[in-house]
């Protein structure tokens, strides 16, 4: 029997402002196929975060019903 995951990947994050808005409201982030607490990515250097967004590595983590 497989375990039901709490989060599933949502829409891709396209801008730094979208990232800030999502994480400021408590949203989690999918990064390389795994949900991550927003503080992990918020503590990254700005240039690294920009590159993750540009390459499409970040997605919104939405609750799985």
C-alpha positions as a Markdown table, in Angstrom:
| # | Residue | x | y | z |
|---|---|---|---|---|
| 1 | Unk | 0.0 | 0.0 | 0.0 |
| 2 | Unk | 1.5 | 3.3 | -1.0 |
| 3 | Unk | 1.7 | 6.3 | 1.3 |
| 4 | Unk | -0.3 | 9.4 | 0.4 |
| 5 | Unk | 1.9 | 12.4 | 0.0 |
| 6 | Unk | 1.0 | 15.6 | 1.8 |
| 7 | Unk | 2.0 | 17.9 | -1.1 |
| 8 | Unk | 1.9 | 17.7 | -4.8 |
| 9 | Unk | 3.6 | 20.0 | -7.3 |
| 10 | Unk | 1.6 | 23.0 | -8.5 |
| 11 | Unk | 2.3 | 25.8 | -10.9 |
| 12 | Unk | 5.9 | 26.8 | -11.7 |
| 13 | Unk | 7.2 | 30.0 | -10.0 |
| 14 | Unk | 8.3 | 32.4 | -12.7 |
| 15 | Unk | 9.5 | 35.5 | -10.7 |
| 16 | Unk | 11.2 | 36.5 | -7.5 |
| 17 | Unk | 8.1 | 38.5 | -6.5 |
| 18 | Unk | 5.9 | 35.4 | -7.0 |
| 19 | Unk | 8.3 | 33.4 | -4.8 |
| 20 | Unk | 8.2 | 36.0 | -2.1 |
| 21 | Unk | 4.5 | 36.3 | -2.1 |
| 22 | Unk | 4.0 | 32.5 | -2.0 |
| 23 | Unk | 6.6 | 32.0 | 0.8 |
| 24 | Unk | 5.5 | 35.0 | 2.9 |
| 25 | Unk | 2.0 | 33.4 | 3.1 |
| 26 | Unk | 3.5 | 30.1 | 4.4 |
| 27 | Unk | 3.6 | 28.3 | 1.1 |
| 28 | Unk | 6.0 | 25.4 | 0.6 |
| 29 | Unk | 8.1 | 25.0 | -2.5 |
| 30 | Unk | 8.9 | 21.9 | -4.7 |
| 31 | Unk | 12.6 | 22.0 | -5.5 |
| 32 | Unk | 14.1 | 19.2 | -7.6 |
| 33 | Unk | 10.9 | 17.1 | -7.2 |
| 34 | Unk | 10.7 | 17.3 | -3.4 |
| 35 | Unk | 8.7 | 19.7 | -1.1 |
| 36 | Unk | 10.9 | 22.0 | 0.9 |
| 37 | Unk | 10.2 | 24.5 | 3.7 |
| 38 | Unk | 10.5 | 28.0 | 2.3 |
| 39 | Unk | 13.3 | 29.0 | 4.7 |
| 40 | Unk | 15.7 | 26.6 | 3.0 |
| 41 | Unk | 15.3 | 28.5 | -0.3 |
| 42 | Unk | 14.9 | 31.9 | 1.2 |
| 43 | Unk | 18.4 | 31.6 | 2.7 |
| 44 | Unk | 20.0 | 30.9 | -0.7 |
| 45 | Unk | 22.0 | 33.7 | -2.4 |
| 46 | Unk | 19.8 | 35.9 | -4.6 |
| 47 | Unk | 21.7 | 34.9 | -7.8 |
| 48 | Unk | 21.2 | 31.1 | -7.1 |
| 49 | Unk | 17.5 | 31.7 | -6.4 |
| 50 | Unk | 17.1 | 33.6 | -9.7 |
| 51 | Unk | 18.8 | 30.8 | -11.6 |
| 52 | Unk | 16.5 | 28.1 | -10.0 |
| 53 | Unk | 13.5 | 30.2 | -11.1 |
| 54 | Unk | 14.9 | 30.8 | -14.6 |
| 55 | Unk | 15.6 | 27.1 | -15.1 |
| 56 | Unk | 12.1 | 26.1 | -13.9 |
| 57 | Unk | 13.3 | 24.1 | -10.8 |
| 58 | Unk | 10.8 | 25.7 | -8.4 |
| 59 | Unk | 7.1 | 25.0 | -8.2 |
| 60 | Unk | 4.5 | 25.8 | -5.7 |
| 61 | Unk | 3.7 | 22.9 | -3.3 |
| 62 | Unk | 0.0 | 22.5 | -2.9 |
| 63 | Unk | -1.8 | 20.3 | -0.5 |
| 64 | Unk | -2.8 | 16.9 | -1.8 |
| 65 | Unk | -6.5 | 16.2 | -1.1 |
